[in-house]
Amino acid sequence: MSKISESEWIWRDGEFVPWKDATLHVLAHAVQFGSAVFEGIRCYNTPKGPAIFRLREHLRRMYNSCKIYRMDVPYTPDQLVEAARELVRRNKLEACYIRPMVLRGYGAAGMVPFESPVEVFLPCWPWGAYLGDDALEKGVDACVASWHRVAPNTIPAIAKIAGNYLNGQLIKMEALADGYEEAIALGPDGLVSEGSGQNVFVVADGAIYTPPIDGTLLPGITRDSVVTIAKDLGIATHVQPLAREVLYTCDELFLSGTASEITPVRSVDRLPVGTGKPGPVTRAIQKRFLDIVNGRVPDEHGWLTHVQ
C-alpha cells in the first residue's frame, strides 16, 4: 500500500500552513475518540488543467456527516470550494487526492465533545491507483470478509467519519493477510453491503445491480456517478438487496469509490467472476467514467470544478 507523498501546503482554518505544521495535540478529541469527519476527492489532469471531481457533492456529504455528529462547520461550502481550488494551485499539482477534514481538537477531557473546538483542514497530495497499477486494467481478487458491516441505528453508516473506518481496517487487513487485494463485507443480515471502502456492483444478463442504502454502507459519490453513467449508456440498473451467493454467480463484478475509481473484480473467494476477466459492462462504465474525469468527453453533468 502506498505512503503519503507530501505536498507543500495545507489549508487550515482559513490560512495555508506548511505541511509539517498542520499538527494536532495528542489529546485532541479526534485522536482520543475518532471524532473526525472527512472526505476523499480526486483532482484530475484534464486538457483545461486540473479539475476536481464532484467537489460540491463531496462537501455536501461532509456537511451532512457533521450535522449528524453536531459539529458546526465555521465555513460555507463556497469558501471551501475556493480553498480547495487554491490548495491545488498553490501546491502546483496537476492531479492529486484532496482530503477535507472537520475534526474536534484539544479541550474536552471525556467522550462528550463540546469543549473541543471544531477545526477544518484541507490537505492534498499525489496519489495513483489505490489498488495497484494493474487493478483498473486486470481487476483484483477479493474475498467475502468474516467481519460484518455495522448494523443500522448503531453507528451511522452514511456519515463519513473516522471511527467508522476501524471496521474497514479489519476487513482490509484480513483480506491482505489471506492473499487477496480486497474484501466485500456482508451486513448484519447476511446480505451484501460494501467493500472495505467501496460500493459494490454486480452485472447479470447485461443489467447492473447494487445494494440499497440500508444503514450498513456509505452512499458513495462515485456510486451515484455509476448509476448516472449507466442510465446515459442505456444500461438497466437495479437497487436491491443482494445475497452473498450472487457474488459467485454473477457475470461481472466491480467496485466503485474515489480512491478505487471503477475497479473490476476477477474472483471472489478464489471462484472466478464470469470469465475471470473484466467484462463488457464494467469496461463501458469504467471507460465513460475515466473519459469524463480526464476531460476527454464533455462534462454533461457538471461534475468537474476546474482549478484555473
N, C-alpha and C positions, 0 to 999 in steps of 0.2 A: 504494500500500500504506500502511496506517495506521501512525502512530508510536505509541509507548507513551504512554498518558495516566497520568502519575504519580499514585500514591496517597500516603498519608501515612506508613504504617508497613510495614516488612519484618521478618519473624521471622528472626533469625539466631542459630543455636546456642543456643536457649533463651530469648532475650530479644528484645523489639521495639526496633528502632532506626529513626531517621528515614530516609526513602527515600535521601537523599543520602549517608548514612553507610554504606550497605551496599556497601563497596568491596573490591577485591582489589589485591594488588601486581601490577605489570606482569609480574613473573617467576613468578607463581603457575603451578603445573603445568597448571591448566586453560587458562590463556592460551597457554602455550607449546605444549602437546601435545593440547589438546582433551579432557582427562580430566574431563568434567563430565556426570554423569547428570542427566536432567531429566524432568519430566512436564508435560503441559498438561491442565488440568482446568477445566471451566466450572462456574460457580455461577449458578443461575437464580433469577429473582424469581418466587416462587410465592405462592398465597394464604396460605400459612403462613409467609411470609418467605423469605429467601434459603435455597437448598438446593444443595448441592454434588453434582454428578452422578458417581456411581460412584467416590467418593473412595478407598475401601479397595482396589478393584481397581487403580486407578492406582498407589497406593502399593505394592501387591504387585508390580506390574511394575517399579517403581523399585527395590525391594529386589532383585529378580532381576537387573536390569541391574547393580546394584552388586556382586552376588555374582560375576558373570562377570568383572568388572574388579577383583576382590579389594579392594573398598572396603567397609570395615566401617562401617555406619551407627550412630552412637552414640545413637540414639533408637529407641524402639519404635514400631510403627505406631500404637498407641493415642495415644502422645504427639504424633505428627504430625497425627493426626485432630483432636485438641483444639487444636493450634496453628493448623491451617487454619481451624477454626471461629472461634477468637478473632481471627484475622487479618482475616476478613471483617467481624466485628463491630466491631473497633477502627477499621477504615477506613470504616465506615458505608456500605458498598456493598450495594445490593440485588441486583445482578448483576455478575459480574466473571469474569476469567480468572485462574486460580491456576497458578503455575509452580514447583512444588517442585524444588529443585536440590541435588544432592550432588556436591561437587567437591573436587579436590585443590588445596590452597593453596600458599603460598610455602615453599620448603625445598629440594626436590631440584634439582640442577643439570642433570641429564640426563634421559633418557627414562624410566629406572626410577623409579617414583613414590613409593617407600615413605618417603622423608624429607619428603614433603609431607603436612601434616595434612589429614584429611577434614573439610570444613566443610559445613554444611547451611543452606540459605536457603529461605524461603517468601515470595516476593513475590506481589502480586495487583494487578490494575488493570482498569478498564472496557475491554471490547473487544467491538465489534459483529460484524457478519457479515464473516468473514475474506476472502471473495472478492467482497465488494461487496454493497450493499443489495439489488440485483436478482437476485443469484445464486440464492438459495433459491427465488425465485418463477419466474424465467425460464430458469435454467440458465446454463451457461458454455460457451464454445468452447474445446476442448482440442486438443492435437496429440500425436503419438507422439514422445517425446524421442529425440534422437540419442544421448544419454548412457544407458548401461545401469545397472541397479542392481548392487549388489555381488554377487560370487559367493559361494556358501556356503563356509564354512571359510576366509574371508579376514578380513573384519570381521563380527562377529556382528550380523546384521540385527535380531534380536529384542531386542537391547539398545538402549534409547533414550538414546544418548549423543551429546554434541555433535558429535564428529568425523564421525559418520555423515551429518550434515546438510550437509556440504560437497557431497556428491553431490546432495542435494535442491536446494541452491542453484543448482548448474549446470543442473539440469533446469528449475527455475522461471525463472531468468533468461533462458534460451534461449527458453522459451515466451513470456515477456513481450516480448522483443526481436522475435519473429516475429509479434506481434499477437494472441496467444492469452492467455486468462486462466489456463490451467492446462495441465499436460502429464501424460501417462501414460508410464511407463518400462517397458521390457522387461527381463527378467532376462538373464543371460549366455547362456541357451539360446534366446533369441529369443521367449520366451513372456511374456505379460502379467504384470507384477509389481505395481507400485503407482504412485500419483501422486507428486508431489514431497514430499507429506507426508500422503497419504490412501490408504485402501484403495479398491479398485475393485470395483464390482458391475455385471454386465450382466444384462439381462432378455430372455428369449427364450421365446415361447409361454406367457407368464404365469409362468414359473419364473425364479428368481434363480440366478446362477452367480457364483462368486468364486474367485480363485486360492488354492491351499493355502499354508500356512506352510512354505515350501520353502527357507528360508535366505537369501532375497533381499528379504524385506519384513517390516515390523513387524506383529505381531499386535495390531491395534487394539482398544481397549476399545469404541469406537463400532461397529467391525466386528462384534464379538461381540453387541452390542446389536441390530444389524440382523438377525442370524441369529435371535436370540431373538424379536424382534418379528415377523419373517416366519413363524415357527412359530406364534405366537399368532394370526396372521391367516390361517393355513391356506395360506400361500404356499410351495410347494416350493422348497427351497434346496439347491444342489449346490456342493460344494467340489471343484474340479477344475482342471487346467491349461487355460489359455485361449490360443488362438493370436491373434496380432495382428489378423488379419482379422475376428475376431468383433467387435471394436470398431466396425467399419464396417457389419456386417450385423445386429447385434442390434436388438431393438425399443426398448429403453431402456438407459440407462447412467447410473450415479450414483456419486459419491464419498462416502466417509464419513470423519469424523475429528472430534476435539474442536473444533478451530477451524472446520472447514468444515461440521460437523454433517452433514446429508444434502443434498448439492448435486447437482442434476441436470446432466448434460452433454448439450448440444443438438447438438453437432457434434464430429467428430474429423477432423483434417486437412482441414477445410472440407467434409467429407461429412456431411450431416445424419444424426443418430441417429433412426431411426424417422421420425416426422412432423416432427422438428426442434423439438419441444416436450416438456416433461416429461410422461411417460406415467402411466397409472393405477397401476401397481405402485409406481413411485417416489413418487408422491403419497401413496399409502396408507402406505408405510413412513415417509415424512417427517412426515406428519400425526400418526401414532401416536407417533413419537419426540418431536416437539415438544410434543404433549399431555402426555406423561409428564414430560418435564423441566421443563415450566412448571406442573406440578401441576394440569392440567385434567382428568386422569383418575386413578384410583387407581394408586399405585405398587406394583403387584403383585409386582415382583421385588426390592423393597427397594433400589432404585438411588439414592435421594436421601438425603443426610445433611443434615438441617436444621440451620441455623446457630444459631437461637434455642433 
